[in-house]
Amino acid sequence: MLDRYESIVGKGVIDELRLLSDRLRNRSVQHINSTAVGGGVAEILNRMVPLLKELGVNTRWDVIKGGEQFFEVTKKIHNALHGMREAITPEMWDIFWKTGEDNAREIECSADIMFIHDPQPIALINQKAARQNRWIWRCHIDISNAQTRVLDALRSCIIRYDAAIFSAPSFAKEFPIRQFLISPSIDPLSDKNRELPQEVIDETLLHYDIKNDKPMITQISRFDYLKDPIGVIEVYRKVKRYVDCQLALAGGVAADDPESAEVLQTVKRSAEGDQDIHILLMPHNDIHVNALQRASTVIIQKSVREGFGLTVSEALWKGKPVVASAVGGIPLQIRHKYHGLLCHSIDGAALAVKQLLQNPEYAKRLGANGREHVRQNFLLTRHLREYLLLFLSLYSMEDIIYL
């Protein structure tokens, strides 16, 4: 499967991946996160783990268990780390740590390299003292404005890891451990990103009863208040005063996000009565997501907080003009007025969308620039290379030579 990427990134990139992985053949890697489906972490691991195995790196992926109360608490922790105001009581923290202890008994963290994703499984570090392995904490959240008391509660775990990974320089905090900057990525060969014939795009629009008789603005994200779907509807209504258009709000729900269903209902109520607003629940149908993006005139990502926002790279890879909030990792993916348009408000987003709808040549140029930017910086092969280099950096040169 790895050879299929050669036509996109070049033979030299693939050869380097094989060279690096050869030095890790006697090492094992164990990824652990909170959900097998839904959300960017699971999506990346679903594509990355098979490629690591193909490269000869002994890799496995485990998912922690937790009840409804646990995921309600971790959602609050997630929001608080993003800088939102959340009240997390001592009883909630008890649920969090108790579930961490339960998972530590269930999951044997025995690989040479333990790769723990985000706060939900962070307490697994308690197994480290009894083992001689290396531990990485991968934070996919923008914690630059995190609630201090929430971050402090997690700090005792974080500082026991051997290394931490952040998606952007601004996300990092002062911890007495090694820190690495590694941006997430998209897979250009996945169902969500590969080229599609026009008939598949047409069939998808027909499936959702969407006509292609007017320009379509689209946001694709899980239904989450941090993605500001209500704000997107306001943007659309402001644009529609000047350009007859339609809006598609599409996404799924994540197993570790109990707010998703509530947000979806709120969005439906806000859109009620407007036949040009399409609210689409797409439970892990990547072909449909791909087709919808390709059918869109402008893609919007109006998050109020964001980890990295891979939907931006997905849209740019398809050559689509993107209007996105200048939050989280989005400014790494878009240089304003070159790869897309960044905004800071509903009015700013509406002005940018209107400008793109009224200037299709400009929109096309931004999309082309954005696609090349993604090819150079945000594809899975670059991500793989940086992870392999990180794994090697955890060992001394003598260890690497004799692997």
matplotlib code that plots the C-alpha trace (Angstrom):
import matplotlib.pyplot as plt

x = [0.0, 2.9, 4.0, 0.7, 1.9, 4.9, 3.1, 2.0, 5.0, 7.9, 10.1, 12.6, 10.0, 9.0, 12.6, 13.3, 10.4, 11.7, 15.2, 14.0, 11.6, 14.5, 16.1, 12.9, 12.2, 12.9, 10.8, 7.1, 4.7, 1.3, -1.2, -4.0, -6.9, -10.5, -12.5, -12.1, -14.4, -15.3, -12.9, -9.5, -7.4, -9.2, -9.2, -5.5, -4.8, -7.0, -4.7, -1.4, -1.3, -1.6, 1.2, 3.5, 2.9, 3.6, 6.9, 7.8, 7.2, 5.4, 2.4, -0.9, -3.8, -6.0, -9.0, -9.9, -13.3, -15.5, -19.1, -21.3, -20.3, -16.6, -17.1, -19.2, -16.2, -13.6, -15.7, -15.6, -11.8, -11.5, -13.4, -11.5, -8.2, -9.4, -10.0, -13.7, -15.2, -16.1, -16.8, -15.2, -16.1, -14.0, -16.6, -16.0, -12.3, -12.9, -14.7, -11.9, -9.1, -11.1, -11.8, -8.1, -7.3, -9.8, -8.3, -4.8, -5.9, -7.5, -4.8, -1.3, 1.0, 3.9, 5.2, 8.6, 7.0, 3.7, 1.9, -1.0, -3.4, -5.1, -6.3, -8.8, -6.1, -3.4, -3.5, -2.1, 1.3, 0.9, 2.1, 5.5, 7.3, 6.9, 8.2, 11.4, 9.6, 9.3, 6.1, 4.8, 1.8, 0.3, -1.9, -4.2, -5.8, -4.8, -3.9, -2.4, -5.3, -6.2, -7.9, -4.9, -6.5, -7.5, -4.1, -2.5, -4.6, -3.2, 0.4, 1.5, 0.8, 2.2, 5.6, 6.1, 6.1, 9.4, 8.1, 5.0, 3.8, 1.9, 0.4, 1.5, 4.2, 1.6, 0.0, 3.0, 3.4, 6.5, 6.9, 10.2, 10.1, 11.1, 8.5, 8.0, 6.0, 4.3, 1.2, -1.5, -2.1, -4.6, -4.3, -4.7, -5.7, -8.4, -12.1, -12.4, -9.7, -9.1, -10.3, -14.0, -15.8, -18.5, -21.2, -20.4, -20.6, -24.0, -25.3, -24.3, -26.2, -29.2, -29.0, -29.3, -31.8, -29.4, -29.8, -26.7, -28.7, -27.0, -23.6, -23.1, -21.3, -20.3, -19.0, -18.0, -17.3, -18.7, -21.7, -19.9, -20.5, -16.7, -17.3, -19.9, -22.5, -25.0, -22.5, -22.2, -25.9, -25.7, -22.8, -25.0, -27.9, -25.8, -24.3, -27.7, -28.8, -26.4, -25.9, -28.6, -26.8, -27.4, -25.7, -24.7, -23.8, -22.6, -20.8, -21.1, -21.0, -18.1, -18.5, -16.5, -18.6, -21.9, -22.9, -23.1, -26.7, -27.8, -25.8, -27.4, -30.9, -30.0, -28.7, -31.9, -34.1, -32.0, -32.3, -36.0, -38.0, -35.2, -35.1, -31.7, -30.1, -29.2, -28.4, -26.7, -25.7, -23.0, -22.0, -18.5, -19.4, -16.2, -17.2, -20.2, -18.0, -15.6, -18.3, -20.0, -16.7, -16.1, -19.6, -19.2, -18.4, -16.8, -15.8, -16.1, -14.6, -15.9, -14.5, -14.3, -11.7, -9.7, -7.0, -5.7, -8.8, -7.9, -11.2, -9.3, -6.5, -9.1, -10.9, -7.7, -6.5, -9.6, -8.6, -11.5, -11.4, -11.7, -12.9, -11.8, -11.4, -7.9, -7.8, -5.8, -3.8, -5.8, -3.3, -0.6, -2.8, -3.8, -1.8, -4.4, -5.2, -2.8, -4.1, -7.5, -9.2, -8.9, -11.7, -12.2, -16.0, -19.3, -19.3, -15.7, -16.6, -19.7, -17.6, -15.0, -17.5, -19.3, -16.0, -15.2, -18.7, -18.5, -14.9, -14.6, -11.2, -9.8, -11.4, -9.9, -6.4, -6.6, -7.7, -4.8, -2.3, -3.9, -3.7, 0.1, 0.6, -1.1, 0.9, 4.1, 3.2, 0.1, 0.1, 0.3, 3.8, 5.3, 3.5, 4.9, 8.4, 8.3, 6.8, 9.6, 12.2, 10.6, 10.7, 14.4, 15.1, 13.9, 16.9, 20.6, 22.7, 24.1, 20.6, 19.6, 22.8, 22.2, 18.5]
y = [0.0, 2.4, 2.3, 4.0, 7.2, 7.5, 9.2, 11.9, 12.5, 11.0, 7.9, 9.6, 10.1, 6.4, 5.2, 7.4, 5.9, 2.4, 3.4, 4.9, 2.0, -0.6, 0.8, 0.2, -3.4, -4.8, -2.2, -2.2, 0.7, 0.8, 3.6, 4.2, 6.7, 7.0, 6.0, 3.7, 5.8, 9.5, 12.4, 13.1, 11.0, 7.8, 8.8, 9.2, 6.0, 4.0, 5.0, 5.2, 1.9, -0.3, 1.7, 1.3, -2.4, -2.5, -0.8, -3.6, -1.6, -3.8, -1.6, -2.1, 0.2, -0.1, 1.9, 2.7, 2.0, 4.5, 5.0, 7.9, 9.8, 9.4, 10.9, 13.7, 14.6, 14.2, 16.5, 19.2, 18.6, 18.9, 22.2, 23.6, 22.8, 24.7, 27.7, 27.4, 28.0, 24.6, 23.7, 20.3, 19.1, 16.9, 14.1, 14.5, 14.2, 11.0, 9.5, 10.5, 9.0, 5.9, 5.1, 5.6, 3.1, 0.6, 1.0, 0.5, -2.9, -3.8, -2.6, -4.0, -1.2, -3.4, -2.1, -0.5, 2.8, 3.8, 6.4, 8.0, 10.3, 13.3, 13.5, 10.6, 7.8, 10.0, 8.1, 5.0, 6.5, 4.9, 1.7, 3.3, 2.7, -1.1, -1.1, -0.2, 1.4, 4.9, 7.0, 9.7, 11.9, 13.3, 16.4, 17.2, 20.1, 23.7, 24.2, 27.7, 29.2, 26.2, 26.7, 26.7, 24.5, 21.8, 21.7, 21.6, 18.6, 16.8, 18.1, 15.4, 12.8, 14.8, 15.4, 11.7, 11.1, 11.0, 13.4, 15.4, 16.2, 19.3, 20.3, 23.9, 26.0, 28.1, 25.0, 24.0, 24.7, 24.7, 21.1, 19.5, 16.9, 16.9, 18.5, 18.0, 19.8, 17.4, 18.5, 16.1, 15.0, 13.7, 10.5, 11.5, 7.9, 7.4, 7.3, 10.8, 12.3, 10.2, 11.4, 10.6, 10.2, 12.8, 10.2, 9.4, 13.1, 13.4, 10.3, 11.6, 14.9, 12.9, 10.8, 13.8, 15.6, 18.4, 20.2, 21.7, 24.7, 27.3, 27.7, 25.6, 26.7, 23.7, 23.0, 19.5, 18.8, 16.8, 18.5, 20.4, 23.9, 24.6, 24.2, 27.0, 25.5, 28.2, 30.9, 29.2, 29.5, 33.2, 33.6, 31.9, 34.1, 37.3, 36.0, 35.0, 38.7, 39.2, 35.8, 33.2, 30.1, 27.1, 25.7, 22.2, 21.4, 17.9, 15.7, 12.9, 12.3, 10.8, 8.1, 10.1, 13.3, 13.2, 16.7, 15.8, 14.8, 18.0, 20.2, 18.4, 19.1, 22.8, 23.2, 21.6, 24.0, 27.0, 25.9, 25.1, 26.5, 27.2, 24.6, 25.8, 24.6, 20.9, 19.4, 16.0, 13.4, 11.4, 8.6, 7.7, 7.7, 9.0, 8.7, 11.0, 13.5, 13.5, 13.9, 16.7, 18.7, 18.3, 19.5, 22.6, 26.1, 27.3, 25.4, 27.1, 26.1, 28.6, 27.0, 29.1, 26.8, 24.2, 21.6, 21.5, 21.4, 18.8, 19.5, 22.6, 20.4, 18.0, 20.9, 22.5, 19.1, 19.1, 22.5, 24.2, 27.8, 27.9, 30.5, 29.6, 31.1, 32.1, 29.7, 26.7, 25.1, 26.6, 29.5, 26.8, 25.5, 28.8, 31.9, 34.6, 35.6, 33.0, 29.6, 30.8, 33.5, 33.7, 35.4, 36.5, 37.1, 36.2, 39.4, 38.8, 35.2, 36.4, 39.1, 36.5, 33.9, 36.6, 37.7, 34.1, 33.5, 36.7, 36.1, 32.5, 33.0, 34.3, 31.4, 28.9, 30.4, 30.1, 26.5, 25.6, 27.3, 25.5, 22.0, 22.4, 23.7, 20.5, 18.3, 19.8, 19.8, 17.9, 14.5, 11.2, 10.4, 13.5, 12.6, 9.0, 10.3, 12.6, 9.9, 7.5, 10.1, 10.7, 7.0, 6.8, 9.9, 8.2, 5.8, 6.5, 6.1, 2.8, 1.4, 2.4, 0.9, -2.5, -2.7]
z = [0.0, 0.7, -2.9, -3.9, -2.2, -4.5, -7.3, -4.8, -2.6, -4.7, -4.4, -2.1, 0.6, 0.6, 0.6, 3.6, 5.5, 4.8, 5.9, 9.2, 10.0, 9.5, 12.6, 14.6, 13.6, 17.1, 18.9, 19.6, 19.7, 21.4, 20.7, 23.2, 22.9, 23.9, 20.9, 17.8, 15.6, 15.5, 15.7, 14.2, 16.5, 15.6, 11.9, 11.8, 13.7, 11.4, 8.5, 10.3, 12.2, 9.1, 7.4, 10.5, 10.4, 6.6, 7.4, 9.8, 13.0, 15.6, 16.3, 18.1, 19.0, 22.1, 23.2, 26.9, 28.3, 30.2, 31.2, 30.4, 33.5, 32.6, 29.1, 30.5, 32.7, 30.0, 27.7, 30.5, 30.8, 27.0, 27.0, 30.0, 28.4, 25.3, 27.6, 28.1, 31.6, 33.1, 36.7, 37.5, 41.0, 43.2, 42.6, 38.8, 39.3, 41.4, 38.4, 36.1, 38.2, 39.2, 35.5, 34.8, 37.5, 36.0, 32.6, 34.0, 35.3, 31.9, 29.5, 29.7, 28.6, 27.7, 24.4, 24.1, 23.2, 24.8, 22.8, 24.8, 23.1, 24.9, 28.5, 28.7, 29.0, 30.7, 34.0, 32.3, 33.1, 36.5, 34.9, 34.0, 37.3, 36.9, 33.3, 31.3, 28.4, 26.9, 27.2, 24.9, 25.6, 22.4, 23.1, 20.2, 22.1, 22.0, 25.7, 25.3, 27.2, 29.4, 32.8, 35.2, 37.8, 35.3, 33.7, 37.1, 38.0, 35.0, 35.4, 37.9, 35.1, 32.2, 33.8, 34.2, 30.5, 28.6, 25.9, 24.9, 21.4, 20.4, 17.0, 17.0, 18.7, 20.6, 22.1, 24.2, 27.9, 30.2, 31.3, 32.5, 29.7, 26.0, 23.7, 20.0, 17.4, 15.0, 13.1, 12.3, 8.7, 6.1, 4.0, 0.3, -0.5, 2.1, 1.1, 2.5, 0.3, -2.8, -6.2, -7.0, -10.3, -10.9, -10.8, -7.2, -6.3, -8.1, -6.4, -3.0, -3.6, -4.8, -1.6, 0.6, -1.7, -2.4, -5.8, -7.4, -8.8, -6.6, -4.8, -1.7, 1.5, 3.6, 7.1, 7.9, 11.6, 14.4, 16.0, 18.8, 20.2, 19.8, 16.0, 16.2, 13.8, 14.9, 13.9, 10.5, 10.0, 10.8, 8.3, 5.6, 6.3, 6.0, 2.7, 1.3, 1.4, -1.5, -3.2, -3.5, -2.0, 0.1, 3.3, 4.2, 7.8, 7.9, 10.5, 12.9, 16.6, 18.6, 21.2, 23.7, 23.2, 25.0, 23.9, 20.2, 20.2, 22.0, 19.6, 16.6, 17.9, 18.6, 15.1, 13.6, 15.5, 14.3, 10.7, 10.9, 8.0, 5.6, 2.8, 1.7, 4.9, 4.9, 8.3, 7.5, 10.0, 8.3, 10.7, 9.4, 5.7, 4.3, 0.7, 1.3, 3.2, 0.3, -2.3, -0.4, -0.1, -3.8, -4.6, -2.5, -3.7, -0.5, 2.6, 6.0, 9.4, 11.9, 15.1, 18.3, 19.6, 17.7, 18.1, 14.6, 12.4, 9.7, 7.8, 6.5, 5.0, 3.6, 1.8, 0.6, -0.8, -3.0, -4.3, -2.5, -1.3, 2.5, 5.0, 8.5, 12.0, 13.0, 16.0, 17.0, 14.3, 11.4, 10.7, 10.1, 7.3, 5.8, 5.1, 4.8, 1.2, -0.2, 0.8, 2.0, 4.1, 7.9, 9.9, 13.5, 13.6, 12.0, 10.0, 8.8, 7.8, 5.9, 4.0, 3.1, 1.9, -0.2, -1.7, -2.8, -4.2, -6.3, -7.5, -8.7, -10.3, -7.0, -5.2, -7.7, -7.2, -3.4, -3.7, -6.0, -3.6, -0.7, -2.3, -2.9, 0.7, 2.0, -0.4, 1.0, 4.7, 5.9, 4.2, 6.1, 4.8, 6.5, 9.7, 9.6, 9.0, 12.0, 14.3, 13.2, 14.0, 17.4, 18.2, 17.3, 19.4, 22.5, 22.4, 22.5, 19.3, 20.7, 21.1, 17.6, 16.0, 17.6, 17.0]

ax = plt.figure().add_subplot(projection="3d")
ax.plot(x, y, z, "-o")
ax.set_aspect("equal")
plt.show()
